[in-house]
């Protein structure tokens, strides 16, 4: 007698489904890892910026794209969850752990920047997801304000405000960055246009750039002084009021903005042209290189060669070779109680202008009687708050605008 074993009609289907489910789980886990692993690794670098190499990569990358990085981390955790439902294999558990780390890291950076932006009054909306780094827009006109030692004409870019109800607009002179050996005044045209839209007449001068053959430690600052003289003499014809004058600089431009305005206030500035430097009501600097010695001595192996070249070009050698030149370009040299009210924003994870030098300068300025306001930006590297048009950039711009207005500009 032949016996027959009853078989569920779904048994064969279930057996056939198992390999398919395993393949699906593996595919989801691999995709989750591809999404989450780079985010997790870079987030670790952003949160711990002193880790060699990884700190640079993470601090430059994650803060710039923090909202999108957070969204991608959410996608990674969702894929990992789906993979776990399909089967708890080792690869799936690794993907889940990596996705959780990515979400925690990017969420820490993004959440911190959201809180700081909210406190500064930044509208929290779709603009948070902007990743614009390049400038857009153009100056309304460009005029020549000085001829440099090589015979080249130095231009002044002009961004005009909207109509100002019959009175002159406050004036902001912007000094561009670029490590003293590169950069142009229109590299942050979108930011300068933003200030013009806020009611400022914005003037952005060129200055002679340094090179290995042509140091400008004693040239750039006098040229910025001449730019201030030019602003005082021409603001009215351009729709501005030079009695309400502020100066803003970023990075190397922050160094020049501070040294020039402080020296002018102390009466020790020798401009590159004849005339009277107008009174500066307030000065602001984004990630300013207040002491080039710190720039030269940055510890990260990925950036050290670059930063040392910047300082050598500017000074015509190393700080040890030219201590007198170093002194001439350190902001502390010009500290007096007469210095204009000062605001600066510094990145805690800065690998080009180490924050230790900036915080030391802050204390020296306070001890010298300077009215100084400092804003330290966590989970951010050098130019993130200056060039980024996302949360950190919006926060810094609003803080500077409000600081200027508090001081009558």
Backbone torsions as a table, in degrees:
resi	resn	phi	psi	omega
1	UNK	NA	127.2	-177.3
2	UNK	-91.1	128.7	178.1
3	UNK	-99.9	147.7	179.4
4	UNK	-122.8	131.4	178.3
5	UNK	-90.1	129.2	-179.9
6	UNK	-69.0	138.7	-178.0
7	UNK	-125.5	129.7	178.0
8	UNK	-60.7	137.8	179.8
9	UNK	-64.2	-19.3	-178.8
10	UNK	-95.2	-1.8	-174.3
11	UNK	-63.5	-47.1	-179.1
12	UNK	-65.6	-35.6	178.5
13	UNK	-65.9	-40.8	179.7
14	UNK	-64.7	-41.3	177.7
15	UNK	-63.5	-38.3	178.9
16	UNK	-69.8	-29.4	-177.8
17	UNK	-73.0	-27.9	-174.3
18	UNK	-58.3	-50.5	176.8
19	UNK	-60.3	-37.5	179.8
20	UNK	-65.2	-41.3	178.8
21	UNK	-65.2	-39.8	178.6
22	UNK	-63.9	-42.1	178.2
23	UNK	-64.8	-40.7	178.1
24	UNK	-63.5	-42.6	178.1
25	UNK	-61.7	-43.5	179.9
26	UNK	-64.4	-40.9	-179.9
27	UNK	-64.1	-42.4	178.0
28	UNK	-64.4	-41.5	-179.3
29	UNK	-65.0	-43.5	179.4
30	UNK	-63.4	-44.0	178.8
31	UNK	-61.9	-41.9	177.8
32	UNK	-60.7	-42.7	178.7
33	UNK	-64.2	-41.8	179.9
34	UNK	-60.7	-38.2	179.6
35	UNK	-75.0	-47.0	-168.2
36	UNK	-84.6	-35.7	-173.2
37	UNK	-58.9	-50.2	178.5
38	UNK	-61.1	-38.8	179.5
39	UNK	-64.1	-43.3	-179.4
40	UNK	-63.6	-44.6	-178.6
41	UNK	-64.6	-46.1	-179.9
42	UNK	-67.1	-35.8	178.7
43	UNK	-63.8	-37.5	175.5
44	UNK	-59.9	-42.1	177.9
45	UNK	-64.5	-37.8	179.4
46	UNK	-67.7	-38.1	-177.6
47	UNK	-79.5	-30.4	178.1
48	UNK	-121.2	76.3	-171.0
49	UNK	-68.1	-12.4	-178.6
50	UNK	-82.7	-4.6	174.9
51	UNK	-67.0	123.5	-177.5
52	UNK	-56.1	139.7	176.8
53	UNK	65.9	-59.7	-179.3
54	UNK	-60.5	-35.9	178.3
55	UNK	-61.6	-40.1	177.7
56	UNK	-64.9	-50.4	-176.9
57	UNK	-61.5	-44.1	-179.0
58	UNK	-70.1	-41.0	-177.0
59	UNK	-69.4	-31.1	177.1
60	UNK	-80.0	-35.2	-170.0
61	UNK	-86.7	-58.7	-171.4
62	UNK	-62.3	-45.7	178.8
63	UNK	-61.8	-31.4	-179.2
64	UNK	-69.2	-36.0	-176.4
65	UNK	-118.0	27.7	-171.6
66	UNK	-53.3	-46.7	-179.5
67	UNK	-61.2	-44.8	-179.9
68	UNK	-68.5	-36.1	177.4
69	UNK	-62.5	-39.9	178.5
70	UNK	-64.6	-42.3	178.0
71	UNK	-62.6	-44.3	178.5
72	UNK	-62.9	-37.1	177.2
73	UNK	-64.1	-37.1	175.1
74	UNK	-62.5	-41.2	176.7
75	UNK	-61.1	-43.3	179.3
76	UNK	-60.6	-42.3	-179.3
77	UNK	-69.0	-34.1	176.9
78	UNK	-65.5	-44.6	178.0
79	UNK	-62.5	-39.8	179.0
80	UNK	-65.2	-38.7	178.3
81	UNK	-63.8	-41.9	177.4
82	UNK	-64.2	-38.8	178.3
83	UNK	-64.8	-38.7	178.7
84	UNK	-64.5	-37.1	178.3
85	UNK	-65.4	-32.6	-178.4
86	UNK	-80.2	-18.4	180.0
87	UNK	162.8	136.5	-175.1
88	UNK	-96.3	71.8	176.6
89	UNK	-90.7	165.5	-178.3
90	UNK	-58.5	-44.0	179.7
91	UNK	-58.9	-39.1	-179.7
92	UNK	-65.8	-41.5	179.1
93	UNK	-66.2	-38.2	176.4
94	UNK	-62.5	-43.4	179.3
95	UNK	-62.1	-41.0	179.4
96	UNK	-64.1	-43.2	179.7
97	UNK	-64.7	-43.3	-180.0
98	UNK	-65.6	-39.0	179.1
99	UNK	-65.9	-39.4	177.7
100	UNK	-63.7	-41.6	177.6
101	UNK	-63.5	-42.3	178.7
102	UNK	-62.5	-42.3	-179.9
103	UNK	-66.0	-42.3	179.0
104	UNK	-63.9	-45.6	-177.6
105	UNK	-67.1	-51.6	-179.5
106	UNK	-67.0	-34.0	177.6
107	UNK	-65.9	-36.5	177.3
108	UNK	-63.0	-47.0	-179.8
109	UNK	-65.8	-52.5	-177.5
110	UNK	-62.3	-45.4	-178.9
111	UNK	-62.6	-41.0	178.4
112	UNK	-62.6	-43.4	179.9
113	UNK	-67.8	-33.6	176.1
114	UNK	-63.7	-45.0	-179.9
115	UNK	-61.5	-46.3	179.8
116	UNK	-63.7	-40.5	179.0
117	UNK	-64.4	-42.6	179.5
118	UNK	-61.6	-42.3	179.3
119	UNK	-63.2	-32.1	-179.7
120	UNK	-82.9	-5.7	179.9
121	UNK	89.5	17.1	178.7
122	UNK	-73.8	127.9	175.6
123	UNK	-62.6	130.0	-178.3
124	UNK	-97.5	100.6	-177.6
125	UNK	-150.6	-155.9	-178.1
126	UNK	-58.5	-25.4	-179.1
127	UNK	-64.0	-15.3	176.2
128	UNK	-60.8	-24.5	-175.4
129	UNK	-94.1	10.1	176.6
130	UNK	-69.6	135.8	175.6
131	UNK	-120.7	23.1	-176.8
132	UNK	-67.2	123.3	176.7
133	UNK	-112.2	-37.0	-180.0
134	UNK	-76.7	156.9	-180.0
135	UNK	-81.0	149.0	168.2
136	UNK	-126.0	167.6	-176.9
137	UNK	84.2	168.3	-178.2
138	UNK	-141.4	154.9	174.6
139	UNK	-64.7	155.6	178.5
140	UNK	-70.3	-33.3	174.3
141	UNK	-161.1	161.8	177.6
142	UNK	-129.7	127.7	-176.5
143	UNK	-123.7	156.7	176.9
144	UNK	-88.9	129.4	179.2
145	UNK	-113.6	-14.8	-175.6
146	UNK	-165.9	152.8	170.3
147	UNK	-106.9	129.4	-174.3
148	UNK	-84.4	175.7	-175.6
149	UNK	-60.0	-20.2	178.9
150	UNK	-88.9	-2.6	-177.7
151	UNK	92.0	1.0	-179.8
152	UNK	-81.3	142.4	177.0
153	UNK	-78.6	131.7	176.2
154	UNK	-99.2	128.9	-174.3
155	UNK	-97.8	158.3	173.6
156	UNK	-119.4	113.3	176.3
157	UNK	-80.6	138.3	-175.5
158	UNK	-120.9	126.9	174.9
159	UNK	-118.5	113.0	-173.6
160	UNK	-91.4	142.8	178.7
161	UNK	-81.0	173.8	171.6
162	UNK	-68.7	172.0	-179.6
163	UNK	-53.5	141.0	-173.7
164	UNK	-117.3	36.9	172.0
165	UNK	52.7	43.8	171.7
166	UNK	82.9	0.7	177.4
167	UNK	-125.0	157.8	-177.6
168	UNK	-68.1	147.1	179.2
169	UNK	-80.1	150.4	171.1
170	UNK	-60.6	151.5	-173.7
171	UNK	-111.6	133.9	173.4
172	UNK	-123.2	121.8	173.8
173	UNK	-96.4	124.7	-178.8
174	UNK	-107.7	128.1	179.0
175	UNK	-107.6	114.3	-173.8
176	UNK	-71.8	159.0	176.4
177	UNK	-97.5	-164.2	-178.1
178	UNK	129.8	17.2	176.4
179	UNK	72.4	22.6	-179.9
180	UNK	69.5	-15.4	-177.4
181	UNK	-116.6	7.5	177.7
182	UNK	-157.0	176.6	177.0
183	UNK	105.6	157.2	178.0
184	UNK	-140.2	154.2	-177.9
185	UNK	-65.7	-20.2	-178.9
186	UNK	-95.0	9.5	-178.8
187	UNK	-70.4	-18.8	175.2
188	UNK	-119.5	42.8	-175.5
189	UNK	-58.0	-36.6	-179.2
190	UNK	-63.5	-41.0	177.7
191	UNK	-66.2	-41.8	-179.6
192	UNK	-66.6	-37.8	175.7
193	UNK	-64.3	-37.2	177.7
194	UNK	-59.7	-45.2	178.7
195	UNK	-64.2	-38.1	175.9
196	UNK	-62.0	-40.4	177.7
197	UNK	-65.7	-22.7	176.0
198	UNK	-82.9	-0.1	175.3
199	UNK	108.2	8.5	-178.2
200	UNK	-96.4	143.5	161.9
201	UNK	-83.3	114.5	-175.1
202	UNK	-104.3	127.1	178.3
203	UNK	-120.3	127.7	-175.6
204	UNK	-127.9	105.2	-175.9
205	UNK	-87.5	148.7	162.5
206	UNK	-76.5	158.7	167.5
207	UNK	-143.4	159.7	-176.9
208	UNK	-64.6	130.1	-178.2
209	UNK	-89.5	144.3	-178.8
210	UNK	-79.1	160.1	172.3
211	UNK	-150.4	173.9	179.7
212	UNK	-61.3	-28.5	-179.0
213	UNK	-95.2	-10.8	-172.4
214	UNK	-143.5	82.8	177.3
215	UNK	-69.3	150.1	-176.0
216	UNK	-126.5	23.8	-178.6
217	UNK	-57.9	-31.0	-179.4
218	UNK	-108.1	13.5	-177.0
219	UNK	-116.5	-45.1	-172.3
220	UNK	-64.7	-46.1	-177.5
221	UNK	-63.5	-45.8	175.0
222	UNK	-59.0	-33.4	178.0
223	UNK	-67.7	-40.0	176.0
224	UNK	-64.1	-36.6	174.5
225	UNK	-60.7	-40.8	176.6
226	UNK	-64.4	-37.4	177.4
227	UNK	-61.3	-36.4	177.2
228	UNK	-67.9	-40.1	175.8
229	UNK	-60.2	-46.2	179.6
230	UNK	-59.8	-41.5	178.5
231	UNK	-61.4	-42.5	179.0
232	UNK	-64.5	-34.4	-177.0
233	UNK	-83.6	-24.5	-172.7
234	UNK	-115.7	-4.7	-176.0
235	UNK	-58.6	-43.7	-176.5
236	UNK	-59.9	-44.8	-179.0
237	UNK	-67.5	-18.4	179.6
238	UNK	-100.0	4.0	177.9
239	UNK	95.9	15.3	-177.2
240	UNK	-112.9	171.9	178.9
241	UNK	-124.4	103.2	-174.0
242	UNK	-71.4	-8.5	174.6
243	UNK	-75.8	-11.0	174.0
244	UNK	-119.7	83.8	-171.8
245	UNK	-119.9	130.4	174.7
246	UNK	-127.3	157.3	178.9
247	UNK	-127.1	138.5	179.3
248	UNK	-135.1	134.1	177.3
249	UNK	-141.1	152.3	180.0
250	UNK	-119.5	131.0	174.7
251	UNK	63.0	-119.3	175.7
252	UNK	-60.9	-34.5	175.4
253	UNK	-66.1	-29.7	174.1
254	UNK	-66.4	-38.8	174.3
255	UNK	-58.6	-48.4	-177.8
256	UNK	-68.5	-36.7	178.1
257	UNK	-62.9	-43.0	-177.8
258	UNK	-74.0	-47.4	-179.4
259	UNK	-61.8	-40.7	-176.9
260	UNK	-67.7	-48.7	-177.5
261	UNK	-70.1	-35.5	178.4
262	UNK	-68.6	-42.9	178.8
263	UNK	-65.0	-39.0	178.0
264	UNK	-62.4	-43.5	179.8
265	UNK	-65.0	-33.5	-179.9
266	UNK	-81.2	-10.1	-178.9
267	UNK	79.5	20.0	-177.8
268	UNK	-112.2	5.4	-178.8
269	UNK	-81.9	134.7	173.3
270	UNK	-115.4	95.5	-176.4
271	UNK	-67.0	164.4	-179.2
272	UNK	-83.2	4.6	177.4
273	UNK	-147.7	164.7	179.5
274	UNK	-75.3	150.3	176.4
275	UNK	134.8	178.4	-178.2
276	UNK	-106.9	128.3	176.7
277	UNK	-74.2	122.8	179.4
278	UNK	-68.6	159.4	178.4
279	UNK	-67.7	133.8	176.7
280	UNK	-97.7	121.2	-176.2
281	UNK	-79.1	-28.3	-179.4
282	UNK	-161.6	151.2	177.7
283	UNK	-134.0	140.3	179.0
284	UNK	-130.6	150.1	-179.5
285	UNK	-143.5	135.5	174.9
286	UNK	-102.9	127.3	-176.8
287	UNK	38.9	55.8	-172.3
288	UNK	-74.3	141.0	176.0
289	UNK	-84.1	72.9	-173.7
290	UNK	-65.4	-25.6	-179.9
291	UNK	-141.0	103.4	-179.1
292	UNK	-58.7	-18.7	177.2
293	UNK	-62.8	-37.8	177.5
294	UNK	-68.9	-36.6	176.7
295	UNK	-61.7	-44.0	-179.2
296	UNK	-64.5	-35.0	-173.1
297	UNK	-97.2	14.5	179.7
298	UNK	-53.0	141.5	-168.8
299	UNK	-87.5	-19.4	-172.4
300	UNK	-71.5	128.1	-176.7
301	UNK	-65.5	-24.2	-179.5
302	UNK	-74.5	-27.9	-174.3
303	UNK	-106.5	-16.4	-169.1
304	UNK	-59.0	-44.8	-179.9
305	UNK	-61.5	-40.3	179.7
306	UNK	-65.5	-49.4	-176.0
307	UNK	-67.7	-35.1	178.2
308	UNK	-65.7	-36.4	177.9
309	UNK	-65.1	-39.2	177.6
310	UNK	-56.6	-49.6	-175.9
311	UNK	-70.1	-38.8	178.0
312	UNK	-62.1	-41.7	178.0
313	UNK	-62.2	-43.8	-176.1
314	UNK	-67.5	-43.4	-176.1
315	UNK	-90.0	-19.4	-172.7
316	UNK	82.8	21.4	-179.4
317	UNK	159.6	-169.2	-178.8
318	UNK	-82.7	161.1	175.4
319	UNK	-57.5	-36.1	179.0
320	UNK	-67.9	-32.8	179.2
321	UNK	-74.0	-29.1	-175.7
322	UNK	-133.6	67.0	-179.0
323	UNK	-62.7	-30.7	178.5
324	UNK	-67.9	-38.7	177.7
325	UNK	-68.3	-38.9	177.1
326	UNK	-59.5	-46.2	179.0
327	UNK	-58.2	-37.9	-177.5
328	UNK	-67.0	-20.8	-177.4
329	UNK	-112.8	3.8	174.9
330	UNK	-84.6	133.1	-177.0
331	UNK	-63.6	-34.1	-177.7
332	UNK	-59.1	-24.7	-179.8
333	UNK	-59.3	-28.4	-171.8
334	UNK	-108.6	14.8	-179.1
335	UNK	-69.8	124.9	171.2
336	UNK	-148.3	162.1	176.1
337	UNK	-63.2	-14.1	-179.7
338	UNK	-81.0	-8.5	-179.1
339	UNK	-57.9	144.2	-179.0
340	UNK	-66.2	155.7	173.7
341	UNK	-51.3	135.8	-168.3
342	UNK	-126.7	135.6	171.6
343	UNK	-122.1	137.6	169.4
344	UNK	-141.7	147.7	173.2
345	UNK	-111.5	128.5	-178.1
346	UNK	-124.8	141.5	177.6
347	UNK	-89.5	125.7	-178.0
348	UNK	-63.0	-32.9	-178.7
349	UNK	-97.5	25.9	-175.3
350	UNK	-66.8	125.6	178.7
351	UNK	-102.6	-1.6	177.5
352	UNK	-107.1	-45.6	174.8
353	UNK	-115.3	90.1	-175.6
354	UNK	-55.3	135.7	-174.0
355	UNK	-65.4	-21.6	178.8
356	UNK	-60.2	-40.3	178.6
357	UNK	-67.2	-36.8	-179.7
358	UNK	-69.2	-43.9	-179.8
359	UNK	-67.2	-34.4	175.9
360	UNK	-64.2	-42.8	178.5
361	UNK	-62.5	-40.2	179.4
362	UNK	-55.5	-46.2	-179.4
363	UNK	-66.6	-40.1	178.1
364	UNK	-62.8	-39.5	179.8
365	UNK	-65.9	-42.7	178.1
366	UNK	-62.3	-42.7	179.6
367	UNK	-63.1	-29.2	179.9
368	UNK	-83.8	-3.0	178.1
369	UNK	90.6	16.5	179.1
370	UNK	-81.4	137.3	173.4
371	UNK	-77.6	101.9	-172.0
372	UNK	-127.3	137.8	176.5
373	UNK	-121.3	125.3	-176.9
374	UNK	-117.7	137.9	176.6
375	UNK	-126.7	116.0	-179.7
376	UNK	-100.8	126.0	-174.0
377	UNK	-100.6	110.7	-180.0
378	UNK	-74.7	157.5	177.0
379	UNK	52.7	51.7	-177.7
380	UNK	-152.5	145.8	178.6
381	UNK	-107.4	-161.1	-162.4
382	UNK	-56.9	-69.4	-172.5
383	UNK	-95.4	5.6	-178.5
384	UNK	-52.9	-49.5	-178.4
385	UNK	-76.8	-13.9	-178.2
386	UNK	-89.7	-44.6	-175.3
387	UNK	-97.2	-23.7	-175.9
388	UNK	-74.4	133.6	178.6
389	UNK	-99.8	22.5	174.6
390	UNK	-95.6	-146.5	-172.4
391	UNK	-63.1	-46.8	-176.4
392	UNK	-66.1	-38.4	178.3
393	UNK	-67.0	-44.8	178.3
394	UNK	-61.9	-40.7	-179.8
395	UNK	-61.9	-48.0	-178.9
396	UNK	-63.1	-43.2	-179.5
397	UNK	-62.1	-45.2	179.6
398	UNK	-64.3	-39.5	178.8
399	UNK	-63.5	-41.1	179.2
400	UNK	-67.6	-45.5	178.5
401	UNK	-58.0	-46.9	-178.8
402	UNK	-65.5	-36.9	177.7
403	UNK	-63.7	-44.5	178.0
404	UNK	-60.6	-45.3	-178.7
405	UNK	-63.9	-36.9	177.5
406	UNK	-61.2	-25.3	-178.4
407	UNK	-108.1	25.2	170.4
408	UNK	81.7	14.2	-178.7
409	UNK	-113.6	NA	NA
